[in-house]
Amino acid sequence: MSYSDAVSLQRQFGQREIDIDSLVNFLSYLRHEFKHQAVEPKAIEIYFYCLSKGSFYQNIKVSQYSFACLCHLVKRIYFQDQPKLRRYANDVVPVLIEKLAENSKVHDISRKALTDYWRATSLDVERCLRKAGFLNDSFIVREQTLKFLCSLQAAEPKFSPRTLLFDIVSTLRDPVESVRTACKDSIMVLYKNAALQAMAELKSEIQNQNIPANMASGVLSALGIQEKSEEPKTPVAPFEVPDAASNVTIPSMKRTPLAVLTVQAQDENRNVPVMPLGVSQSVSPSVEVLLQRIPASANDDLKPTFVASSSDLEILMEGLISAFDGKETEANWAQRQKNIVILREIIRGNAYEDHAITFITCLRGLSGGISKAVSSLRTTLSAHGCKLIMDLATTAKNGIDPFVDGFMQSLVKLSSSTKKIAAQNANFAITVLLGYTSFQPRVAGMISSACRDKNAQTRLYAAGWLQLTLIAHQTHKTIMESFNCVELFENCIKSCLADANPKVREAVRPTYWEFQSIWPQRAAVIIKNLDTMAKKALEKLNPKPESTAHKAEEKRPPLRGIDRVGLKS
């Protein structure tokens, strides 16, 4: 299928007033073509993006046809180019999971598409099932996720529920009775003919999660598993949330290096696999060069905190939330600072690598507190908040995508602070955040607003943020265009090139050439409308004067505001 069809689909979805009948007819045509024709590689991203968006369109017809097309496209790419499915798993699989909650016809084709996706990239699908399935707000999706696992096992004998065992057993505690019932039924199906080792793992996980006795007894006895272990259990010392930030250690566990912990976990045949919550996006060499200019917060004299289990991590992190209730006062600011330092020590340990789901879930309750810490008038507390965000971004990368919006609001505001140290810390934190997390249109809007801020310092930093965004996310050109981000970027560059502050004008010139490498025609209009002096100053920074078609891999000028001065407290 030609690239022009993809562009046509994108154009139709981008219209202010969509012709529903025309769009439905075109989607019907695409569905037929997906069945019989190969898809041009450069059109795949556009199709996946438009059809995923169309699957939730307010018009039922458009929604149904878009989703049907999406499922046929998954099948086509499965046969044509499986690595492409892995590339777009984060965008497509959650849509398929969400559609499990709809009528039987829709969730049947969704199950088939999910099965094909699992065959192509099982790890990505299982990761999405954790995030978008088991943690979904809709109880119907949680229920259907369990039923999908049963259908997947029937279709694919290679599938093992072992990697999802923690999530399956956790659902036995679901607040909705129908989900708990579906969970028990699913366990019966999944472990009906399981090996003795798998049965032992199930029993161990149920005991580790302290599932209520009546429920645990019903599940285990139905599978013919002896309820009580013959070996006496070693009593576990009670867990206490530490009051201080130094050398935080779980009472029931000795401090052990992370590498040793990982080997021990493999030797002990742990039920939960060691893998990150999100697929860490690859950072381009150009972005790495820019990020290396940021002083590493790892140089701080903080020791990592290691946790023995997800429940220990949950208790520890939930104990940190209360200090952030209400406004900051003389009575609570010191405890807030201690808790932020504790979080920094936790992220340096094994929390994210070994217990990613629990960590991100608990982080939801703490994200507001982190933003409050960043906004604090106390420089030390604010600095630790900025450093924590940097630690989270470098460790979890796009695993913290849901929190980027909230963090950015606080950091952009801090960047206009009259305290140079605080503003510089905010600039460093935003730079690291943009470099390691996924592109988000709302963040593009924040950068655009920052370029028009009254404070010249914020405008100066914003020019660098925009440059980094263009370097780090130039592969998402289609998404930027679909959300009108290009117009925002164009207006930012125009505004900064005409800024009254010479430092802002100087800072945005390298950004212009990044923009020119992606959208040369739009860039040509910008430079054409400049006066002679401004045009001459801009041309001096052209990374490839002999040709305007320079590449992103060329050596780039440094971001303004980034130097080798360390983050200060």
Secondary structure, 3 states (H helix, E strand, C coil): CCHHHHHHHHHHHHCCCCCHHHHHHHHHHHHHHHHHCCCCHHHHHHHHHHHHHHCCCCCHHHHHHHHHHHHHHHHHHHHHCHHHHHHCHHHHHHHHHHHHHCCHHHHHHHHHHHHHHHHHCHHHHHHHHHHHHHCCCCHHHHHHHHHHHHHHHHHCCCCCHHHHHHHHHHHHHCCCHHHHHHHHHHHHHHCCCCCHHHHHHHHHHHHHCCCCHHHHHHHHHHCCCCCCCCCCCCCCCCCCCCCCCCCCCCCCCCCCCHHHHHHHHHHCCCCCCCCCCCCCCCCCHHHHHHHCCCCCHHHCCCCCCCCCCHHHHHHHHHCCCHHHCCCCCCCCHHHHHHHHHHHHHHHHCCHHHHCHHHHHHHHHHHHHHHHHHHCCCCHHHHHHHHHHHHHHHHHHHHHHHHHHHHHHHHHHHHCCCCCHHHHHHHHHHHHHHHHHCCCCHHHHHHHHHHHCCCCHHHHHHHHHHHHHHHHHCHHHHHHHHHCCHHHHHHHHHHHHHCCCCHHHHHHHHHHHHHHHHHCHHHHHHHHHCCCHHHHHHHHCCCCCCCCCCCCCCCCCCCCCCCCCCCCCC
